[in-house]
Amino acid sequence: MNGRLDYLDSVCWYGPSKELPSTFAGISGGPVWGIKLIKDEQTGKFRLLKSALIGITFYQTDVKNMERRLRAHFIRSIYDLAWKI
């Protein structure tokens, strides 16, 4: 939490696989979803139980030590602001 706003950082690791894009430019305003999964003990398969919008992405850091962070406004920031508009 930073002052009055709360944030969620997603870490992107730029390891040897090179599967991540060189930039996430253009994702500002993109949703961050939280999900709750349940695992079937007999089959070992996962099933989606619930999902909810928990953040809105707005910023990417530079790559440093092979990591980049995508920052999102988290739940409190979104809902506090939504009820003030």
C-alpha positions as CSV (number, residue, x, y, z in Angstrom):
1,M,0.0,0.0,0.0
2,N,1.3,3.4,-0.9
3,G,-0.4,6.3,0.9
4,R,-4.0,6.3,0.1
5,L,-3.7,4.0,-2.9
6,D,-3.1,0.3,-2.9
7,Y,-1.3,-1.5,-5.7
8,L,-0.8,-5.0,-7.0
9,D,2.5,-5.8,-8.7
10,S,2.8,-8.8,-11.1
11,V,6.4,-9.9,-11.6
12,C,7.5,-11.0,-15.1
13,W,10.8,-12.9,-15.2
14,Y,12.8,-12.6,-18.4
15,G,14.6,-15.9,-18.2
16,P,16.2,-17.9,-21.0
17,S,12.9,-19.0,-22.6
18,K,12.2,-15.6,-24.1
19,E,8.5,-16.2,-24.1
20,L,7.5,-12.8,-22.7
21,P,7.1,-9.8,-25.0
22,S,9.8,-7.1,-24.9
23,T,7.2,-4.6,-23.7
24,F,3.7,-4.6,-22.3
25,A,2.9,-1.1,-23.8
26,G,-0.8,-0.8,-24.6
27,I,-2.1,-2.9,-21.7
28,S,-2.9,0.2,-19.5
29,G,-6.5,-0.2,-18.4
30,G,-6.4,-4.0,-18.7
31,P,-8.1,-6.1,-16.1
32,V,-6.4,-8.2,-13.4
33,W,-8.6,-11.2,-12.4
34,G,-8.5,-13.1,-9.2
35,I,-9.6,-16.7,-9.4
36,K,-10.4,-19.4,-6.9
37,L,-9.8,-22.9,-8.0
38,I,-10.7,-26.2,-6.5
39,K,-8.9,-29.5,-7.2
40,D,-10.8,-32.7,-7.6
41,E,-9.0,-35.2,-5.3
42,Q,-9.9,-38.2,-7.5
43,T,-9.1,-36.8,-10.9
44,G,-6.5,-34.2,-10.0
45,K,-8.1,-31.7,-12.3
46,F,-8.8,-28.1,-11.3
47,R,-12.1,-26.4,-11.7
48,L,-12.9,-22.7,-11.5
49,L,-15.0,-21.9,-8.5
50,K,-15.1,-18.1,-8.5
51,S,-13.6,-15.1,-10.4
52,A,-13.6,-11.4,-9.7
53,L,-12.0,-8.3,-11.1
54,I,-9.4,-7.3,-8.5
55,G,-7.2,-4.7,-10.4
56,I,-6.6,-2.5,-13.3
57,T,-3.1,-2.4,-14.9
58,F,-1.6,1.0,-15.5
59,Y,2.2,0.9,-15.5
60,Q,5.2,-1.3,-16.4
61,T,8.7,-0.9,-14.9
62,D,11.9,-1.2,-16.9
63,V,13.5,-4.7,-17.0
64,K,16.0,-4.9,-14.1
65,N,17.8,-8.1,-13.0
66,M,15.8,-10.0,-15.6
67,E,12.5,-8.8,-14.0
68,R,9.8,-6.4,-15.0
69,R,6.8,-5.5,-12.8
70,L,3.3,-4.7,-14.1
71,R,1.6,-2.4,-11.6
72,A,-2.2,-2.3,-11.1
73,H,-4.5,-0.3,-9.0
74,F,-5.9,-2.9,-6.5
75,I,-9.4,-3.4,-5.0
76,R,-9.5,-0.6,-2.5
77,S,-8.4,2.0,-5.0
78,I,-10.9,1.0,-7.6
79,Y,-14.0,0.7,-5.4
80,D,-13.2,3.7,-3.3
81,L,-12.9,5.8,-6.4
82,A,-15.9,4.2,-8.1
83,W,-18.3,5.3,-5.3
84,K,-16.9,8.9,-5.3
85,I,-17.8,9.5,-8.9
